[in-house]
């Protein structure tokens, strides 16, 4: 039986509920950049910051927090980079709307748990929450390394150590080849023999989903297995959300994998209306800053959803590397009152 | 110079790959052995996020970035060093001295990339030496990784080095890892 899922819509009708997003002539946005084991997130961090500055947003936590309070929005409970631009957007009557952006970055992953907490807080506190980074095979946003895996030799001594599932996959494939085993079969055999010892590092993970939608890929098993085995991992379904309308975008690979659980297992988040944007195929690190900023631009321009998807697709040209062609992003919208 | 292609064709293919990378072309370019392909290959590798191609881009980079090329690029200008650092792997014992040098490179980005290469490794005498040397690296994150590495592959002699490092270590996380490594090697020794 196929796993339940929501694929999202390429041609959604309607627009974000701007009257609610722009209440009190203010919109609050959290932009979060996830973690990559090879450091591919670091240029994204810089480009996103320059993009905000180029749009007239200024890093001014004091003024940003004061504007949030004046706009009857919750203020952040964690220190962070808060930017403010006055009158960057317009409301339905043409009046100026101020924009407050909180920028969260995983950086080198050493404070991934903190970054995850700041983003999580932003998903509740802000009108718009945007994540850019690894989709982690449909499991959820991630702000740090996932594990350290030690391969033991026949005497129990450490022969190799891994912190990146791609390195581990390479070795498993290489080791399994002479015996005709796949990387996954080799991984499972070594685990069973106690020769692969995995220490989980999941403080930076925000788990949305633990169904494995990518059963042909080694990394998906590793990711899902390790998160499932960790009873302390943070799950989105356990989070509390105030009742209000929100828009979330998850800009990682194939993040439409998140839609079903976000819609079905998070009643509080959905209670006031939750519009979701995600991707339907693989994306690339170098397109992430432009994509996140394109959403900000589109919202400031009061785009409808089709226009927003067109903007997002512009930054993510058609790519057939995973057999999927066509536009990059899809929408999964809450029912309209 | 390309081994099989004329200059114009090679440059055209390289430009096309830079605009729209594909895994087939990445492997083909790597096979040509022309080092001018290294930068676009590394860019394609680091840009890939998920899916079947990720490992294959890594394979293409490894195929092209042979040791003499890496040595030359890591001794070159800033851009070359930043590109070449991405091809370093502590799974390859011959890379150990290059990683050691990159860990003290004047450029923070090169150092960061080299530091990440130390998060995954295969035990070898060369790496053992690298971990020992890295106990005195100016970056506490490197010292932490060195302590962790020695705790896993070190021997009785390393206990002295680890204790010396512990006496002067000022970073809490690194100190914690040093203490863990000393305990572990003590236990191994008494087992």
Contacts between the chains, C-beta under 8 A, distances in Angstrom:
chain1	res1	chain2	res2	distance
A	36	B	49	7.8
A	37	B	116	6.9
A	37	B	119	7.3
A	38	B	45	7.9
A	38	B	46	5.6
A	38	B	86	7.0
A	38	B	113	7.9
A	38	B	116	6.4
A	39	B	46	7.7
A	39	B	112	6.1
A	39	B	113	6.1
A	39	B	116	5.7
A	40	B	46	4.7
A	40	B	47	6.8
A	40	B	49	7.8
A	42	B	109	7.8
A	42	B	112	7.4
A	108	B	112	7.0
A	108	B	141	7.5
A	110	B	141	7.1
A	134	B	49	5.9
A	134	B	50	7.0
A	135	B	49	7.6
A	135	B	50	6.6
A	137	B	50	6.7
A	145	B	119	7.3
A	148	B	119	8.0
A	150	B	152	6.6
A	157	B	123	7.5
A	157	B	153	7.2
A	158	B	123	6.3
A	158	B	152	4.1
A	158	B	153	5.6
A	159	B	122	6.7
A	159	B	123	5.4
A	160	B	91	7.0
A	160	B	120	7.7
A	160	B	121	6.8
A	160	B	122	4.4
A	160	B	123	6.7
A	161	B	120	6.2
A	161	B	121	5.6
A	161	B	149	7.5
A	161	B	152	6.3
A	162	B	119	8.0
A	162	B	120	4.6
A	163	B	119	3.9
A	163	B	120	5.4
A	164	B	119	6.9
A	164	B	120	5.7
A	166	B	54	5.7
A	166	B	55	6.2
A	166	B	58	6.7
A	167	B	89	8.0
A	167	B	91	6.9
A	167	B	120	4.4
A	169	B	55	6.1
A	170	B	55	5.9
A	170	B	58	7.0
A	171	B	91	7.5
A	173	B	55	7.5
A	217	B	50	7.6
A	217	B	51	7.2
A	217	B	52	7.0
A	219	B	50	7.0
A	252	B	49	7.0
A	253	B	49	4.9
A	253	B	50	4.1
A	253	B	51	7.0
A	254	B	50	7.3
A	282	B	48	7.9
A	282	B	49	6.5
A	282	B	50	5.9
A	282	B	51	4.9
A	283	B	49	6.5
A	284	B	47	4.4
A	284	B	48	6.8
A	284	B	49	6.5
A	285	B	46	6.8
A	285	B	47	5.0
A	285	B	48	8.0
A	285	B	49	6.2
A	286	B	43	7.8
A	286	B	47	5.1
A	317	B	20	8.0
A	319	B	20	8.0
A	321	B	22	7.1
A	321	B	23	7.2
A	321	B	51	6.6
A	321	B	53	5.6
A	322	B	51	5.1
A	322	B	52	7.6
